[in-house]
Amino acid sequence: MNLRQIEVFRAVMLAGSVTDAARSLHVSQPGISRMLSHIELQLGLRLFERRKGRLLATPEAQALFAEVEQVYRGVARIDDCAQALKDGKMLTLRVLCSPSTGLDMVPRALTALGEEFPSARIYFEVLLAREMVKRLAAHEADVAISTLAIDDPLLSSRPIGQWTLAGVFPRGHALEARRTLSPADILKERMISFSPDTPQGRIIADWCLRHRLQPDARIEVRAGQSACALAAASAGVAIVDDLTARGCMTDRLSFRPIRNAPSFDIFAVTNENFAASQLANRFVAHAQSALRQLKKERA
């Protein structure tokens, strides 16, 4: 029996008559009768007995109908599963991100994703780039948001926005009177610097070298959040990425963009060998939107 024959047979069994079955399938009554005759001929079974204008199912028809109903219940389960997947149910998303994007940008994106797919399960972890590479390559995560370029043959990186440099300083500092800062403005201050072997340290060192300025650094850190915490405590001023500056704002800390500071890409990174889920694609879209909104709010 093909799918159309199964559909007709089931409609007749449920309706109890050729007329009602034809009406439910929106076809002609003779067409249903011909189909039933063809099914019986093909199977070599008498499925219905015609008695005084009534159609009575034989025991063979009842047995066949029980199997057909199992098939239809299976189809219904497939439909339910497809709808559940569309709604984000039964799906999980494992998200990694760089520390600076984990302060505000990625949490906003995950909040929006959770509102769009309230039944989805989401795992979120902040890691350094080298750890993200390991986890993605082993398929222990689905997507990562990285502020550093990822060079790995197993991974695919797509730019979704940019970050740049900003100056952070204690609230009430003289720099607060300026809308933007020049390199000289901030580098003449007592500085909180990054260790030379950190990505931030290398980027800021290159930038200072291009401007032929040597910062007066008394305190050295390895993380932007530490630099912001120290600046808020009036230990000095710091140059950090603008995502960290925006994400660390308190009533004790201010920041200003640095004029003509270099910009760097933010990447959505995935494993080349695995297709992205709908959940992962929507997360990346929300991450892009969160970044735009974050910069608009605190421009």
Secondary structure as GFF3:
##gff-version 3
##sequence-region A 1 299
A	DSSP	alpha_helix	3	15	.	.	.	ID=ss1
A	DSSP	alpha_helix	18	25	.	.	.	ID=ss2
A	DSSP	alpha_helix	29	43	.	.	.	ID=ss3
A	DSSP	beta_strand	48	51	.	.	.	ID=ss4
A	DSSP	beta_strand	54	57	.	.	.	ID=ss5
A	DSSP	alpha_helix	59	86	.	.	.	ID=ss6
A	DSSP	beta_strand	92	97	.	.	.	ID=ss7
A	DSSP	alpha_helix	105	116	.	.	.	ID=ss8
A	DSSP	beta_strand	121	126	.	.	.	ID=ss9
A	DSSP	alpha_helix	129	137	.	.	.	ID=ss10
A	DSSP	beta_strand	143	146	.	.	.	ID=ss11
A	DSSP	beta_strand	155	163	.	.	.	ID=ss12
A	DSSP	beta_strand	165	170	.	.	.	ID=ss13
A	DSSP	three_ten_helix	174	177	.	.	.	ID=ss14
A	DSSP	alpha_helix	183	187	.	.	.	ID=ss15
A	DSSP	beta_strand	190	194	.	.	.	ID=ss16
A	DSSP	alpha_helix	199	210	.	.	.	ID=ss17
A	DSSP	beta_strand	216	221	.	.	.	ID=ss18
A	DSSP	alpha_helix	224	232	.	.	.	ID=ss19
A	DSSP	beta_strand	237	241	.	.	.	ID=ss20
A	DSSP	alpha_helix	242	247	.	.	.	ID=ss21
A	DSSP	beta_strand	253	257	.	.	.	ID=ss22
A	DSSP	beta_strand	264	271	.	.	.	ID=ss23
A	DSSP	alpha_helix	278	297	.	.	.	ID=ss24
###
